[in-house]
């Protein structure tokens, strides 16, 4: 049986403890870095965007990339 671990993931300057199964840590960390990359790119466009809107836009961008990748396969 796999062990559950807690990984600390920093998103937009806030650290979140996130549970995952043993062996999934690297993917979770990579996912957090990708979220932060999109947030950073959006923040360059406008520094006055609120956190809720920033995270919503980030979610939409990442969802769009996922859908685009699904259509390629």
C-alpha positions in Angstrom: 0.0 0.0 0.0 1.3 3.5 -0.9 2.2 5.9 1.8 0.6 9.4 1.9 3.0 12.3 2.1 2.6 16.0 2.7 4.5 18.3 0.4 4.8 22.1 0.9 3.9 23.9 -2.3 4.3 27.6 -2.6 1.7 29.3 -4.8 2.0 33.1 -5.3 4.0 33.5 -2.1 1.8 31.4 0.1 2.9 27.9 1.3 0.2 25.2 1.1 0.6 21.7 2.6 -0.6 19.3 -0.1 -1.1 15.6 0.4 0.0 13.1 -2.3 0.9 9.5 -2.6 4.5 8.4 -2.3 6.2 8.8 -5.7 4.0 11.7 -6.8 6.0 14.4 -5.1 8.1 15.5 -8.1 5.0 15.8 -10.3 3.3 17.9 -7.6 6.3 20.1 -7.2 6.5 20.5 -11.0 2.8 21.4 -11.1 3.3 24.1 -8.4 6.2 25.6 -10.4 4.1 25.7 -13.6 1.2 27.5 -11.7 3.8 30.0 -10.3 5.2 30.5 -13.8 1.7 31.4 -15.2 1.0 33.7 -12.2 4.3 35.5 -12.8 3.6 35.9 -16.5 0.1 37.4 -15.7 1.6 39.6 -13.0 3.9 41.2 -15.6 0.9 42.3 -17.6 -0.8 44.0 -14.8 0.4 44.5 -11.2 -3.0 45.6 -10.0 -4.9 42.4 -10.6 -6.5 41.0 -7.4 -5.5 37.6 -6.2 -8.8 35.9 -6.9 -8.9 37.2 -10.5 -5.2 36.2 -10.9 -5.8 32.6 -9.7 -9.0 32.4 -11.8 -7.1 33.5 -15.0 -4.2 31.1 -14.1 -6.7 28.2 -13.8 -8.3 29.1 -17.2 -4.9 29.3 -18.9 -3.8 25.9 -17.5 -7.2 24.3 -18.4 -6.8 25.7 -21.9 -3.4 24.1 -22.2 -4.8 20.8 -21.0 -7.6 20.8 -23.5 -5.2 21.8 -26.3 -2.9 18.9 -25.4 -5.9 16.4 -25.3 -6.9 17.5 -28.8 -3.3 16.8 -30.1 -3.3 13.2 -28.9 
